[in-house]
Amino acid sequence: MADSDYSKQTANFEVREDKYEICLLSVKASTILQIRLLNEAKIKAADWVLNIDPEFVWDTAEKLLKFAEVNGKPLDMEEHFRGKQSDLYIVLLECVKANCPDFLEMIPASALAKMRASFASASGQSAPETLKPVTTKQKQQ
């Protein structure tokens, strides 16, 4: 994904104790991402989160978190998510929600319930029923 695939807007959200700021994708790039996510979900049916291709997840994370900051510092995915991969999935959902706001509405409720259950079992904590609203703002030049 080229730098031109990113917009001048950012989004902010919190996951557990961490505050994230991401650079949103351009409309073209977010549309392509949404189609790829829907195709992956369709291929994996209702169990898509449990059976999703790990390379697809990592590639998508690298794209969505390319210019991300966590707690005001550049995000190093290897260091930050070491030992807490379940947080990576939650952060990815927040990124998808920020870039493709209607995507989660396209996923069947049963699949969303399985996602929440898989987060809970992976992290030992209950995942939120709904994700918090994402705040977006224009990036300064």
C-alpha positions as CSV (number, residue, x, y, z in Angstrom):
1,M,0.0,0.0,0.0
2,A,1.5,3.3,-1.0
3,D,1.5,6.5,1.2
4,S,-1.1,7.9,-1.2
5,D,-3.5,5.2,0.2
6,Y,-3.7,7.3,3.4
7,S,-5.9,10.3,4.0
8,K,-5.1,13.4,6.1
9,Q,-7.5,12.3,8.8
10,T,-6.7,10.5,11.9
11,A,-8.8,8.5,14.3
12,N,-8.3,8.0,18.1
13,F,-9.6,5.2,20.3
14,E,-8.7,3.4,23.5
15,V,-8.2,-0.3,24.0
16,R,-7.8,-1.3,27.7
17,E,-5.2,1.2,29.1
18,D,-3.7,2.3,25.7
19,K,-4.6,5.3,23.6
20,Y,-4.2,4.8,19.9
21,E,-4.0,7.3,17.0
22,I,-4.1,6.0,13.5
23,C,-4.0,7.5,10.0
24,L,-7.2,6.7,8.1
25,L,-7.1,5.2,4.7
26,S,-8.2,7.0,1.6
27,V,-11.7,6.3,0.4
28,K,-10.3,4.1,-2.4
29,A,-8.0,2.1,-0.1
30,S,-10.7,1.7,2.6
31,T,-13.2,0.5,-0.1
32,I,-10.6,-2.1,-1.3
33,L,-10.0,-3.2,2.3
34,Q,-13.7,-3.6,3.0
35,I,-14.1,-5.8,-0.1
36,R,-11.1,-7.9,0.9
37,L,-12.5,-8.3,4.4
38,L,-15.9,-9.2,3.1
39,N,-14.4,-11.8,0.7
40,E,-12.4,-13.3,3.6
41,A,-15.5,-13.3,5.8
42,K,-17.5,-15.0,3.1
43,I,-14.9,-17.6,2.5
44,K,-14.7,-18.5,6.2
45,A,-18.4,-18.1,6.8
46,A,-19.6,-17.5,10.4
47,D,-16.3,-18.8,11.9
48,W,-14.2,-16.3,9.9
49,V,-12.5,-14.8,13.0
50,L,-11.5,-18.2,14.3
51,N,-10.3,-19.5,11.0
52,I,-8.9,-16.4,9.3
53,D,-5.6,-16.6,7.6
54,P,-2.8,-15.4,9.9
55,E,-0.9,-13.8,7.0
56,F,-4.0,-11.9,6.0
57,V,-4.4,-10.6,9.6
58,W,-0.8,-9.5,9.9
59,D,-0.7,-7.9,6.4
60,T,-3.9,-6.0,7.3
61,A,-2.5,-4.9,10.6
62,E,0.7,-3.6,9.0
63,K,-1.4,-1.6,6.5
64,L,-3.8,-0.2,9.1
65,L,-1.2,0.6,11.7
66,K,1.5,1.9,9.4
67,F,1.5,5.5,10.9
68,A,-0.1,4.6,14.2
69,E,0.9,6.0,17.6
70,V,0.2,4.4,21.0
71,N,0.2,6.6,24.1
72,G,1.8,9.4,22.0
73,K,4.7,7.3,20.6
74,P,5.2,5.5,17.3
75,L,3.7,2.0,17.5
76,D,6.2,-0.9,17.2
77,M,3.8,-3.8,16.6
78,E,6.2,-6.5,17.6
79,E,7.1,-4.9,20.9
80,H,3.6,-3.5,21.8
81,F,1.6,-6.6,21.1
82,R,4.1,-9.2,22.4
83,G,2.2,-11.3,24.9
84,K,-1.1,-9.6,24.2
85,Q,-2.1,-10.7,20.7
86,S,-5.8,-10.5,21.7
87,D,-5.4,-6.7,22.0
88,L,-4.1,-6.7,18.4
89,Y,-7.4,-8.1,17.2
90,I,-9.4,-5.5,19.2
91,V,-7.2,-2.7,17.8
92,L,-7.7,-4.1,14.3
93,L,-11.5,-4.1,14.8
94,E,-11.3,-0.5,15.9
95,C,-9.2,0.4,12.8
96,V,-11.7,-1.3,10.6
97,K,-14.5,0.5,12.3
98,A,-12.7,3.8,11.8
99,N,-11.9,3.2,8.1
100,C,-15.1,1.2,7.1
101,P,-17.8,2.3,9.6
102,D,-20.5,0.2,8.1
103,F,-18.4,-3.0,7.8
104,L,-19.5,-4.5,11.1
105,E,-23.1,-4.1,10.2
106,M,-22.5,-6.4,7.2
107,I,-21.2,-9.2,9.5
108,P,-23.9,-11.6,10.9
109,A,-24.6,-11.2,14.6
110,S,-23.6,-14.8,15.1
111,A,-20.1,-14.1,13.7
112,L,-19.8,-11.0,15.9
113,A,-20.8,-13.1,19.0
114,K,-18.0,-15.6,18.1
115,M,-15.5,-12.7,17.7
116,R,-16.3,-11.5,21.2
117,A,-16.1,-15.0,22.6
118,S,-12.7,-15.6,21.0
119,F,-11.4,-12.3,22.4
120,A,-12.6,-13.3,25.8
121,S,-11.0,-16.7,25.7
122,A,-7.7,-15.4,24.3
123,S,-7.4,-12.6,26.8
124,G,-9.2,-13.9,29.8
125,Q,-11.2,-10.7,29.9
126,S,-14.7,-10.1,28.5
127,A,-14.7,-8.2,25.2
128,P,-17.0,-5.2,24.9
129,E,-20.5,-6.0,23.4
130,T,-20.0,-3.0,21.1
131,L,-16.9,-1.0,20.2
132,K,-16.6,2.5,21.6
133,P,-17.1,5.3,19.1
134,V,-14.0,6.3,17.2
135,T,-13.0,10.0,17.1
136,T,-11.7,11.3,13.8
137,K,-9.9,14.6,13.1
138,Q,-8.1,16.3,10.2
139,K,-4.3,15.7,10.3
140,Q,-2.3,18.9,10.5
141,Q,0.2,19.6,7.6
